[in-house]
Amino acid sequence: MPNLKTWDKLPPGIRRHLMDRTRDRNISIAALNKLRLWVESHPLVPEGDRYKDFGSFKICGEGSLPKTFLLSGQPAKGESV
């Protein structure tokens, strides 16, 4: 299982998309801090589709790359981590 890529290792297009979704979904600084702490723990993630639920939002991705943010009520596909 790969480690989740950190912000500085993400392709620019993915970084822009994640910033846009953060604004679109009004994800709070407190919620993003939870995400930061999780990312800094260098979590192992499955190769395929996966998501992590932080209560007020979910981060979804595939393998080591995060792909998007969903609101808490939106369904996510893949394995929960």
PDB file of N, CA, C and O in Angstrom:
ATOM      1  N   MET A   1       0.849  -1.182   0.000  1.00  0.00           N
ATOM      2  CA  MET A   1       0.000   0.000   0.000  1.00  0.00           C
ATOM      3  C   MET A   1       0.895   1.246   0.000  1.00  0.00           C
ATOM      4  O   MET A   1       1.883   1.306   0.731  1.00  0.00           O
ATOM      5  N   PRO A   2       0.542   2.234  -0.822  1.00  0.00           N
ATOM      6  CA  PRO A   2       1.351   3.462  -0.879  1.00  0.00           C
ATOM      7  C   PRO A   2       0.988   4.424   0.253  1.00  0.00           C
ATOM      8  O   PRO A   2      -0.067   4.305   0.875  1.00  0.00           O
ATOM      9  N   ASN A   3       1.880   5.372   0.502  1.00  0.00           N
ATOM     10  CA  ASN A   3       1.584   6.472   1.408  1.00  0.00           C
ATOM     11  C   ASN A   3       0.859   7.558   0.636  1.00  0.00           C
ATOM     12  O   ASN A   3       1.106   7.753  -0.554  1.00  0.00           O
ATOM     13  N   LEU A   4      -0.034   8.265   1.312  1.00  0.00           N
ATOM     14  CA  LEU A   4      -0.715   9.410   0.717  1.00  0.00           C
ATOM     15  C   LEU A   4       0.328  10.475   0.393  1.00  0.00           C
ATOM     16  O   LEU A   4       1.188  10.778   1.220  1.00  0.00           O
ATOM     17  N   LYS A   5       0.253  11.037  -0.797  1.00  0.00           N
ATOM     18  CA  LYS A   5       1.198  12.087  -1.182  1.00  0.00           C
ATOM     19  C   LYS A   5       0.905  13.366  -0.406  1.00  0.00           C
ATOM     20  O   LYS A   5      -0.251  13.694  -0.138  1.00  0.00           O
ATOM     21  N   THR A   6       1.964  14.080  -0.053  1.00  0.00           N
ATOM     22  CA  THR A   6       1.822  15.358   0.629  1.00  0.00           C
ATOM     23  C   THR A   6       1.573  16.460  -0.394  1.00  0.00           C
ATOM     24  O   THR A   6       1.793  16.278  -1.592  1.00  0.00           O
ATOM     25  N   TRP A   7       1.110  17.604   0.098  1.00  0.00           N
ATOM     26  CA  TRP A   7       0.716  18.734  -0.747  1.00  0.00           C
ATOM     27  C   TRP A   7       1.798  19.093  -1.758  1.00  0.00           C
ATOM     28  O   TRP A   7       1.500  19.292  -2.936  1.00  0.00           O
ATOM     29  N   ASP A   8       3.036  19.176  -1.318  1.00  0.00           N
ATOM     30  CA  ASP A   8       4.122  19.593  -2.203  1.00  0.00           C
ATOM     31  C   ASP A   8       4.455  18.562  -3.279  1.00  0.00           C
ATOM     32  O   ASP A   8       5.154  18.882  -4.240  1.00  0.00           O
ATOM     33  N   LYS A   9       3.972  17.347  -3.132  1.00  0.00           N
ATOM     34  CA  LYS A   9       4.227  16.285  -4.123  1.00  0.00           C
ATOM     35  C   LYS A   9       3.076  16.112  -5.121  1.00  0.00           C
ATOM     36  O   LYS A   9       3.175  15.308  -6.048  1.00  0.00           O
ATOM     37  N   LEU A  10       1.988  16.862  -4.936  1.00  0.00           N
ATOM     38  CA  LEU A  10       0.822  16.727  -5.823  1.00  0.00           C
ATOM     39  C   LEU A  10       1.033  17.485  -7.122  1.00  0.00           C
ATOM     40  O   LEU A  10       1.673  18.536  -7.126  1.00  0.00           O
ATOM     41  N   PRO A  11       0.504  16.969  -8.223  1.00  0.00           N
ATOM     42  CA  PRO A  11       0.535  17.727  -9.477  1.00  0.00           C
ATOM     43  C   PRO A  11      -0.235  19.041  -9.311  1.00  0.00           C
ATOM     44  O   PRO A  11      -1.227  19.080  -8.584  1.00  0.00           O
ATOM     45  N   PRO A  12       0.206  20.114  -9.973  1.00  0.00           N
ATOM     46  CA  PRO A  12      -0.444  21.423  -9.827  1.00  0.00           C
ATOM     47  C   PRO A  12      -1.950  21.404 -10.097  1.00  0.00           C
ATOM     48  O   PRO A  12      -2.705  22.096  -9.415  1.00  0.00           O
ATOM     49  N   GLY A  13      -2.391  20.628 -11.073  1.00  0.00           N
ATOM     50  CA  GLY A  13      -3.817  20.558 -11.392  1.00  0.00           C
ATOM     51  C   GLY A  13      -4.642  19.997 -10.244  1.00  0.00           C
ATOM     52  O   GLY A  13      -5.747  20.474  -9.983  1.00  0.00           O
ATOM     53  N   ILE A  14      -4.121  19.000  -9.565  1.00  0.00           N
ATOM     54  CA  ILE A  14      -4.830  18.425  -8.418  1.00  0.00           C
ATOM     55  C   ILE A  14      -4.858  19.422  -7.272  1.00  0.00           C
ATOM     56  O   ILE A  14      -5.879  19.556  -6.597  1.00  0.00           O
ATOM     57  N   ARG A  15      -3.745  20.129  -7.037  1.00  0.00           N
ATOM     58  CA  ARG A  15      -3.728  21.148  -5.968  1.00  0.00           C
ATOM     59  C   ARG A  15      -4.786  22.219  -6.226  1.00  0.00           C
ATOM     60  O   ARG A  15      -5.519  22.605  -5.316  1.00  0.00           O
ATOM     61  N   ARG A  16      -4.861  22.695  -7.468  1.00  0.00           N
ATOM     62  CA  ARG A  16      -5.865  23.719  -7.808  1.00  0.00           C
ATOM     63  C   ARG A  16      -7.274  23.187  -7.586  1.00  0.00           C
ATOM     64  O   ARG A  16      -8.120  23.875  -7.014  1.00  0.00           O
ATOM     65  N   HIS A  17      -7.526  21.970  -8.035  1.00  0.00           N
ATOM     66  CA  HIS A  17      -8.850  21.370  -7.879  1.00  0.00           C
ATOM     67  C   HIS A  17      -9.222  21.258  -6.396  1.00  0.00           C
ATOM     68  O   HIS A  17     -10.341  21.598  -6.011  1.00  0.00           O
ATOM     69  N   LEU A  18      -8.297  20.786  -5.572  1.00  0.00           N
ATOM     70  CA  LEU A  18      -8.582  20.657  -4.144  1.00  0.00           C
ATOM     71  C   LEU A  18      -8.841  22.012  -3.498  1.00  0.00           C
ATOM     72  O   LEU A  18      -9.728  22.128  -2.652  1.00  0.00           O
ATOM     73  N   MET A  19      -8.084  23.038  -3.879  1.00  0.00           N
ATOM     74  CA  MET A  19      -8.334  24.386  -3.336  1.00  0.00           C
ATOM     75  C   MET A  19      -9.717  24.884  -3.749  1.00  0.00           C
ATOM     76  O   MET A  19     -10.438  25.463  -2.937  1.00  0.00           O
ATOM     77  N   ASP A  20     -10.087  24.662  -5.007  1.00  0.00           N
ATOM     78  CA  ASP A  20     -11.419  25.062  -5.481  1.00  0.00           C
ATOM     79  C   ASP A  20     -12.517  24.341  -4.710  1.00  0.00           C
ATOM     80  O   ASP A  20     -13.489  24.972  -4.294  1.00  0.00           O
ATOM     81  N   ARG A  21     -12.380  23.028  -4.510  1.00  0.00           N
ATOM     82  CA  ARG A  21     -13.403  22.268  -3.773  1.00  0.00           C
ATOM     83  C   ARG A  21     -13.467  22.704  -2.311  1.00  0.00           C
ATOM     84  O   ARG A  21     -14.543  22.696  -1.714  1.00  0.00           O
ATOM     85  N   THR A  22     -12.333  23.082  -1.728  1.00  0.00           N
ATOM     86  CA  THR A  22     -12.335  23.585  -0.350  1.00  0.00           C
ATOM     87  C   THR A  22     -13.215  24.826  -0.247  1.00  0.00           C
ATOM     88  O   THR A  22     -14.015  24.953   0.680  1.00  0.00           O
ATOM     89  N   ARG A  23     -13.065  25.730  -1.194  1.00  0.00           N
ATOM     90  CA  ARG A  23     -13.890  26.954  -1.199  1.00  0.00           C
ATOM     91  C   ARG A  23     -15.349  26.626  -1.517  1.00  0.00           C
ATOM     92  O   ARG A  23     -16.251  27.097  -0.824  1.00  0.00           O
ATOM     93  N   ASP A  24     -15.589  25.820  -2.561  1.00  0.00           N
ATOM     94  CA  ASP A  24     -16.955  25.486  -2.978  1.00  0.00           C
ATOM     95  C   ASP A  24     -17.754  24.825  -1.860  1.00  0.00           C
ATOM     96  O   ASP A  24     -18.955  25.061  -1.726  1.00  0.00           O
ATOM     97  N   ARG A  25     -17.093  24.005  -1.067  1.00  0.00           N
ATOM     98  CA  ARG A  25     -17.782  23.230  -0.036  1.00  0.00           C
ATOM     99  C   ARG A  25     -17.651  23.855   1.354  1.00  0.00           C
ATOM    100  O   ARG A  25     -18.059  23.263   2.353  1.00  0.00           O
ATOM    101  N   ASN A  26     -17.078  25.059   1.403  1.00  0.00           N
ATOM    102  CA  ASN A  26     -16.953  25.811   2.660  1.00  0.00           C
ATOM    103  C   ASN A  26     -16.352  24.964   3.779  1.00  0.00           C
ATOM    104  O   ASN A  26     -16.883  24.938   4.890  1.00  0.00           O
ATOM    105  N   ILE A  27     -15.274  24.288   3.501  1.00  0.00           N
ATOM    106  CA  ILE A  27     -14.600  23.470   4.505  1.00  0.00           C
ATOM    107  C   ILE A  27     -13.831  24.396   5.432  1.00  0.00           C
ATOM    108  O   ILE A  27     -13.021  25.208   4.983  1.00  0.00           O
ATOM    109  N   SER A  28     -14.085  24.271   6.716  1.00  0.00           N
ATOM    110  CA  SER A  28     -13.515  25.185   7.709  1.00  0.00           C
ATOM    111  C   SER A  28     -12.021  24.946   7.922  1.00  0.00           C
ATOM    112  O   SER A  28     -11.487  23.891   7.579  1.00  0.00           O
ATOM    113  N   ILE A  29     -11.371  25.939   8.490  1.00  0.00           N
ATOM    114  CA  ILE A  29      -9.955  25.826   8.839  1.00  0.00           C
ATOM    115  C   ILE A  29      -9.769  24.710   9.871  1.00  0.00           C
ATOM    116  O   ILE A  29      -8.805  23.948   9.791  1.00  0.00           O
ATOM    117  N   ALA A  30     -10.673  24.610  10.826  1.00  0.00           N
ATOM    118  CA  ALA A  30     -10.575  23.556  11.846  1.00  0.00           C
ATOM    119  C   ALA A  30     -10.650  22.170  11.198  1.00  0.00           C
ATOM    120  O   ALA A  30      -9.909  21.264  11.578  1.00  0.00           O
ATOM    121  N   ALA A  31     -11.537  22.012  10.229  1.00  0.00           N
ATOM    122  CA  ALA A  31     -11.664  20.729   9.534  1.00  0.00           C
ATOM    123  C   ALA A  31     -10.412  20.448   8.704  1.00  0.00           C
ATOM    124  O   ALA A  31      -9.936  19.313   8.663  1.00  0.00           O
ATOM    125  N   LEU A  32      -9.883  21.469   8.048  1.00  0.00           N
ATOM    126  CA  LEU A  32      -8.663  21.286   7.264  1.00  0.00           C
ATOM    127  C   LEU A  32      -7.464  20.960   8.161  1.00  0.00           C
ATOM    128  O   LEU A  32      -6.531  20.279   7.736  1.00  0.00           O
ATOM    129  N   ASN A  33      -7.498  21.444   9.388  1.00  0.00           N
ATOM    130  CA  ASN A  33      -6.423  21.113  10.315  1.00  0.00           C
ATOM    131  C   ASN A  33      -6.448  19.619  10.653  1.00  0.00           C
ATOM    132  O   ASN A  33      -5.395  18.996  10.792  1.00  0.00           O
ATOM    133  N   LYS A  34      -7.651  19.043  10.786  1.00  0.00           N
ATOM    134  CA  LYS A  34      -7.757  17.588  10.994  1.00  0.00           C
ATOM    135  C   LYS A  34      -7.130  16.842   9.815  1.00  0.00           C
ATOM    136  O   LYS A  34      -6.406  15.863   9.994  1.00  0.00           O
ATOM    137  N   LEU A  35      -7.425  17.325   8.609  1.00  0.00           N
ATOM    138  CA  LEU A  35      -6.839  16.728   7.409  1.00  0.00           C
ATOM    139  C   LEU A  35      -5.317  16.850   7.438  1.00  0.00           C
ATOM    140  O   LEU A  35      -4.610  15.885   7.145  1.00  0.00           O
ATOM    141  N   ARG A  36      -4.816  18.022   7.788  1.00  0.00           N
ATOM    142  CA  ARG A  36      -3.366  18.243   7.844  1.00  0.00           C
ATOM    143  C   ARG A  36      -2.694  17.257   8.792  1.00  0.00           C
ATOM    144  O   ARG A  36      -1.664  16.673   8.458  1.00  0.00           O
ATOM    145  N   LEU A  37      -3.274  17.075   9.965  1.00  0.00           N
ATOM    146  CA  LEU A  37      -2.696  16.155  10.940  1.00  0.00           C
ATOM    147  C   LEU A  37      -2.672  14.722  10.405  1.00  0.00           C
ATOM    148  O   LEU A  37      -1.706  13.987  10.611  1.00  0.00           O
ATOM    149  N   TRP A  38      -3.742  14.339   9.719  1.00  0.00           N
ATOM    150  CA  TRP A  38      -3.802  12.997   9.134  1.00  0.00           C
ATOM    151  C   TRP A  38      -2.730  12.838   8.051  1.00  0.00           C
ATOM    152  O   TRP A  38      -2.017  11.835   8.027  1.00  0.00           O
ATOM    153  N   VAL A  39      -2.618  13.816   7.164  1.00  0.00           N
ATOM    154  CA  VAL A  39      -1.637  13.753   6.077  1.00  0.00           C
ATOM    155  C   VAL A  39      -0.217  13.702   6.648  1.00  0.00           C
ATOM    156  O   VAL A  39       0.629  12.966   6.141  1.00  0.00           O
ATOM    157  N   GLU A  40       0.044  14.483   7.703  1.00  0.00           N
ATOM    158  CA  GLU A  40       1.377  14.498   8.310  1.00  0.00           C
ATOM    159  C   GLU A  40       1.740  13.166   8.969  1.00  0.00           C
ATOM    160  O   GLU A  40       2.911  12.909   9.247  1.00  0.00           O
ATOM    161  N   SER A  41       0.735  12.317   9.219  1.00  0.00           N
ATOM    162  CA  SER A  41       1.014  10.999   9.791  1.00  0.00           C
ATOM    163  C   SER A  41       1.475  10.006   8.724  1.00  0.00           C
ATOM    164  O   SER A  41       1.770   8.852   9.033  1.00  0.00           O
ATOM    165  N   HIS A  42       1.537  10.456   7.465  1.00  0.00           N
ATOM    166  CA  HIS A  42       1.961   9.625   6.330  1.00  0.00           C
ATOM    167  C   HIS A  42       1.175   8.316   6.261  1.00  0.00           C
ATOM    168  O   HIS A  42       1.754   7.230   6.287  1.00  0.00           O
ATOM    169  N   PRO A  43      -0.168   8.435   6.171  1.00  0.00           N
ATOM    170  CA  PRO A  43      -0.984   7.221   6.184  1.00  0.00           C
ATOM    171  C   PRO A  43      -0.775   6.350   4.947  1.00  0.00           C
ATOM    172  O   PRO A  43      -0.521   6.842   3.847  1.00  0.00           O
ATOM    173  N   LEU A  44      -0.889   5.060   5.162  1.00  0.00           N
ATOM    174  CA  LEU A  44      -0.918   4.115   4.051  1.00  0.00           C
ATOM    175  C   LEU A  44      -2.340   4.093   3.507  1.00  0.00           C
ATOM    176  O   LEU A  44      -3.301   4.102   4.275  1.00  0.00           O
ATOM    177  N   VAL A  45      -2.474   4.064   2.192  1.00  0.00           N
ATOM    178  CA  VAL A  45      -3.788   4.060   1.559  1.00  0.00           C
ATOM    179  C   VAL A  45      -3.839   2.949   0.519  1.00  0.00           C
ATOM    180  O   VAL A  45      -2.808   2.585  -0.045  1.00  0.00           O
ATOM    181  N   PRO A  46      -5.035   2.402   0.255  1.00  0.00           N
ATOM    182  CA  PRO A  46      -5.143   1.340  -0.748  1.00  0.00           C
ATOM    183  C   PRO A  46      -4.817   1.853  -2.154  1.00  0.00           C
ATOM    184  O   PRO A  46      -4.884   3.053  -2.418  1.00  0.00           O
ATOM    185  N   GLU A  47      -4.468   0.942  -3.037  1.00  0.00           N
ATOM    186  CA  GLU A  47      -4.132   1.293  -4.428  1.00  0.00           C
ATOM    187  C   GLU A  47      -5.317   1.872  -5.195  1.00  0.00           C
ATOM    188  O   GLU A  47      -5.140   2.771  -6.017  1.00  0.00           O
ATOM    189  N   GLY A  48      -6.513   1.371  -4.935  1.00  0.00           N
ATOM    190  CA  GLY A  48      -7.692   1.782  -5.705  1.00  0.00           C
ATOM    191  C   GLY A  48      -8.416   2.971  -5.099  1.00  0.00           C
ATOM    192  O   GLY A  48      -7.835   3.769  -4.363  1.00  0.00           O
ATOM    193  N   ASP A  49      -9.709   3.069  -5.428  1.00  0.00           N
ATOM    194  CA  ASP A  49     -10.543   4.156  -4.913  1.00  0.00           C
ATOM    195  C   ASP A  49     -10.666   4.050  -3.402  1.00  0.00           C
ATOM    196  O   ASP A  49     -10.810   2.961  -2.847  1.00  0.00           O
ATOM    197  N   ARG A  50     -10.605   5.214  -2.745  1.00  0.00           N
ATOM    198  CA  ARG A  50     -10.717   5.232  -1.286  1.00  0.00           C
ATOM    199  C   ARG A  50     -11.172   6.612  -0.832  1.00  0.00           C
ATOM    200  O   ARG A  50     -11.123   7.588  -1.580  1.00  0.00           O
ATOM    201  N   TYR A  51     -11.617   6.657   0.420  1.00  0.00           N
ATOM    202  CA  TYR A  51     -12.007   7.930   1.016  1.00  0.00           C
ATOM    203  C   TYR A  51     -11.751   7.889   2.507  1.00  0.00           C
ATOM    204  O   TYR A  51     -11.670   6.824   3.119  1.00  0.00           O
ATOM    205  N   LYS A  52     -11.626   9.090   3.081  1.00  0.00           N
ATOM    206  CA  LYS A  52     -11.478   9.244   4.532  1.00  0.00           C
ATOM    207  C   LYS A  52     -12.536  10.240   4.967  1.00  0.00           C
ATOM    208  O   LYS A  52     -12.612  11.346   4.431  1.00  0.00           O
ATOM    209  N   ASP A  53     -13.344   9.854   5.927  1.00  0.00           N
ATOM    210  CA  ASP A  53     -14.437  10.692   6.424  1.00  0.00           C
ATOM    211  C   ASP A  53     -13.958  11.473   7.640  1.00  0.00           C
ATOM    212  O   ASP A  53     -13.526  10.885   8.631  1.00  0.00           O
ATOM    213  N   PHE A  54     -14.036  12.789   7.562  1.00  0.00           N
ATOM    214  CA  PHE A  54     -13.639  13.659   8.666  1.00  0.00           C
ATOM    215  C   PHE A  54     -14.849  14.257   9.384  1.00  0.00           C
ATOM    216  O   PHE A  54     -14.701  15.197  10.165  1.00  0.00           O
ATOM    217  N   GLY A  55     -16.027  13.727   9.129  1.00  0.00           N
ATOM    218  CA  GLY A  55     -17.240  14.217   9.778  1.00  0.00           C
ATOM    219  C   GLY A  55     -17.932  15.286   8.954  1.00  0.00           C
ATOM    220  O   GLY A  55     -19.035  15.058   8.457  1.00  0.00           O
ATOM    221  N   SER A  56     -17.316  16.438   8.799  1.00  0.00           N
ATOM    222  CA  SER A  56     -17.935  17.526   8.038  1.00  0.00           C
ATOM    223  C   SER A  56     -17.609  17.458   6.548  1.00  0.00           C
ATOM    224  O   SER A  56     -18.227  18.158   5.746  1.00  0.00           O
ATOM    225  N   PHE A  57     -16.647  16.625   6.177  1.00  0.00           N
ATOM    226  CA  PHE A  57     -16.287  16.436   4.768  1.00  0.00           C
ATOM    227  C   PHE A  57     -15.565  15.104   4.618  1.00  0.00           C
ATOM    228  O   PHE A  57     -15.162  14.475   5.596  1.00  0.00           O
ATOM    229  N   LYS A  58     -15.416  14.695   3.366  1.00  0.00           N
ATOM    230  CA  LYS A  58     -14.648  13.495   3.030  1.00  0.00           C
ATOM    231  C   LYS A  58     -13.602  13.889   2.001  1.00  0.00           C
ATOM    232  O   LYS A  58     -13.844  14.752   1.157  1.00  0.00           O
ATOM    233  N   ILE A  59     -12.447  13.258   2.074  1.00  0.00           N
ATOM    234  CA  ILE A  59     -11.461  13.409   1.017  1.00  0.00           C
ATOM    235  C   ILE A  59     -11.426  12.077   0.275  1.00  0.00           C
ATOM    236  O   ILE A  59     -11.305  11.015   0.884  1.00  0.00           O
ATOM    237  N   CYS A  60     -11.533  12.152  -1.033  1.00  0.00           N
ATOM    238  CA  CYS A  60     -11.580  10.958  -1.875  1.00  0.00           C
ATOM    239  C   CYS A  60     -10.352  10.942  -2.773  1.00  0.00           C
ATOM    240  O   CYS A  60      -9.819  11.990  -3.137  1.00  0.00           O
ATOM    241  N   GLY A  61      -9.917   9.753  -3.119  1.00  0.00           N
ATOM    242  CA  GLY A  61      -8.780   9.651  -4.000  1.00  0.00           C
ATOM    243  C   GLY A  61      -8.613   8.261  -4.552  1.00  0.00           C
ATOM    244  O   GLY A  61      -9.447   7.375  -4.365  1.00  0.00           O
ATOM    245  N   GLU A  62      -7.510   8.104  -5.235  1.00  0.00           N
ATOM    246  CA  GLU A  62      -7.153   6.814  -5.812  1.00  0.00           C
ATOM    247  C   GLU A  62      -5.672   6.598  -5.550  1.00  0.00           C
ATOM    248  O   GLU A  62      -4.830   7.394  -5.965  1.00  0.00           O
ATOM    249  N   GLY A  63      -5.371   5.520  -4.863  1.00  0.00           N
ATOM    250  CA  GLY A  63      -3.984   5.258  -4.519  1.00  0.00           C
ATOM    251  C   GLY A  63      -3.416   6.395  -3.683  1.00  0.00           C
ATOM    252  O   GLY A  63      -4.063   6.869  -2.749  1.00  0.00           O
ATOM    253  N   SER A  64      -2.214   6.829  -4.018  1.00  0.00           N
ATOM    254  CA  SER A  64      -1.529   7.845  -3.224  1.00  0.00           C
ATOM    255  C   SER A  64      -2.035   9.259  -3.468  1.00  0.00           C
ATOM    256  O   SER A  64      -1.666  10.179  -2.739  1.00  0.00           O
ATOM    257  N   LEU A  65      -2.884   9.449  -4.493  1.00  0.00           N
ATOM    258  CA  LEU A  65      -3.337  10.795  -4.840  1.00  0.00           C
ATOM    259  C   LEU A  65      -4.720  11.116  -4.276  1.00  0.00           C
ATOM    260  O   LEU A  65      -5.663  10.350  -4.475  1.00  0.00           O
ATOM    261  N   PRO A  66      -4.845  12.240  -3.577  1.00  0.00           N
ATOM    262  CA  PRO A  66      -6.181  12.730  -3.254  1.00  0.00           C
ATOM    263  C   PRO A  66      -6.779  13.323  -4.528  1.00  0.00           C
ATOM    264  O   PRO A  66      -6.052  13.875  -5.353  1.00  0.00           O
ATOM    265  N   LYS A  67      -8.097  13.214  -4.695  1.00  0.00           N
ATOM    266  CA  LYS A  67      -8.704  13.695  -5.937  1.00  0.00           C
ATOM    267  C   LYS A  67      -9.732  14.796  -5.710  1.00  0.00           C
ATOM    268  O   LYS A  67      -9.803  15.740  -6.497  1.00  0.00           O
ATOM    269  N   THR A  68     -10.545  14.692  -4.627  1.00  0.00           N
ATOM    270  CA  THR A  68     -11.573  15.703  -4.407  1.00  0.00           C
ATOM    271  C   THR A  68     -12.068  15.655  -2.971  1.00  0.00           C
ATOM    272  O   THR A  68     -11.773  14.723  -2.224  1.00  0.00           O
ATOM    273  N   PHE A  69     -12.823  16.674  -2.604  1.00  0.00           N
ATOM    274  CA  PHE A  69     -13.510  16.740  -1.324  1.00  0.00           C
ATOM    275  C   PHE A  69     -15.004  16.586  -1.573  1.00  0.00           C
ATOM    276  O   PHE A  69     -15.531  17.118  -2.550  1.00  0.00           O
ATOM    277  N   LEU A  70     -15.682  15.869  -0.701  1.00  0.00           N
ATOM    278  CA  LEU A  70     -17.134  15.754  -0.733  1.00  0.00           C
ATOM    279  C   LEU A  70     -17.696  16.280   0.587  1.00  0.00           C
ATOM    280  O   LEU A  70     -17.015  16.274   1.612  1.00  0.00           O
ATOM    281  N   LEU A  71     -18.931  16.728   0.544  1.00  0.00           N
ATOM    282  CA  LEU A  71     -19.622  17.096   1.779  1.00  0.00           C
ATOM    283  C   LEU A  71     -19.974  15.829   2.544  1.00  0.00           C
ATOM    284  O   LEU A  71     -19.970  14.737   1.976  1.00  0.00           O
ATOM    285  N   SER A  72     -20.274  15.968   3.819  1.00  0.00           N
ATOM    286  CA  SER A  72     -20.506  14.800   4.663  1.00  0.00           C
ATOM    287  C   SER A  72     -21.631  13.906   4.147  1.00  0.00           C
ATOM    288  O   SER A  72     -21.539  12.686   4.284  1.00  0.00           O
ATOM    289  N   GLY A  73     -22.685  14.464   3.561  1.00  0.00           N
ATOM    290  CA  GLY A  73     -23.810  13.670   3.087  1.00  0.00           C
ATOM    291  C   GLY A  73     -23.639  13.067   1.709  1.00  0.00           C
ATOM    292  O   GLY A  73     -24.455  12.249   1.284  1.00  0.00           O
ATOM    293  N   GLN A  74     -22.584  13.460   1.001  1.00  0.00           N
ATOM    294  CA  GLN A  74     -22.381  12.948  -0.349  1.00  0.00           C
ATOM    295  C   GLN A  74     -21.780  11.544  -0.295  1.00  0.00           C
ATOM    296  O   GLN A  74     -20.876  11.282   0.499  1.00  0.00           O
ATOM    297  N   PRO A  75     -22.288  10.640  -1.146  1.00  0.00           N
ATOM    298  CA  PRO A  75     -21.738   9.283  -1.136  1.00  0.00           C
ATOM    299  C   PRO A  75     -20.349   9.233  -1.757  1.00  0.00           C
ATOM    300  O   PRO A  75     -20.067   9.914  -2.743  1.00  0.00           O
ATOM    301  N   ALA A  76     -19.497   8.423  -1.167  1.00  0.00           N
ATOM    302  CA  ALA A  76     -18.124   8.244  -1.685  1.00  0.00           C
ATOM    303  C   ALA A  76     -17.993   6.798  -2.138  1.00  0.00           C
ATOM    304  O   ALA A  76     -18.666   5.909  -1.618  1.00  0.00           O
ATOM    305  N   LYS A  77     -17.125   6.576  -3.103  1.00  0.00           N
ATOM    306  CA  LYS A  77     -16.913   5.204  -3.551  1.00  0.00           C
ATOM    307  C   LYS A  77     -15.528   4.748  -3.114  1.00  0.00           C
ATOM    308  O   LYS A  77     -14.627   5.552  -2.876  1.00  0.00           O
ATOM    309  N   GLY A  78     -15.394   3.456  -3.018  1.00  0.00           N
ATOM    310  CA  GLY A  78     -14.121   2.877  -2.653  1.00  0.00           C
ATOM    311  C   GLY A  78     -14.066   2.470  -1.208  1.00  0.00           C
ATOM    312  O   GLY A  78     -15.081   2.413  -0.516  1.00  0.00           O
ATOM    313  N   GLU A  79     -12.859   2.188  -0.764  1.00  0.00           N
ATOM    314  CA  GLU A  79     -12.604   1.688   0.581  1.00  0.00           C
ATOM    315  C   GLU A  79     -12.462   2.846   1.567  1.00  0.00           C
ATOM    316  O   GLU A  79     -11.797   3.839   1.272  1.00  0.00           O
ATOM    317  N   SER A  80     -13.077   2.720   2.721  1.00  0.00           N
ATOM    318  CA  SER A  80     -12.920   3.690   3.785  1.00  0.00           C
ATOM    319  C   SER A  80     -11.575   3.478   4.474  1.00  0.00           C
ATOM    320  O   SER A  80     -11.222   2.347   4.807  1.00  0.00           O
ATOM    321  N   VAL A  81     -10.830   4.549   4.690  1.00  0.00           N
ATOM    322  CA  VAL A  81      -9.546   4.442   5.399  1.00  0.00           C
ATOM    323  C   VAL A  81      -9.573   5.231   6.690  1.00  0.00           C
ATOM    324  O   VAL A  81      -8.581   5.257   7.419  1.00  0.00           O
TER     325      VAL A  81
END
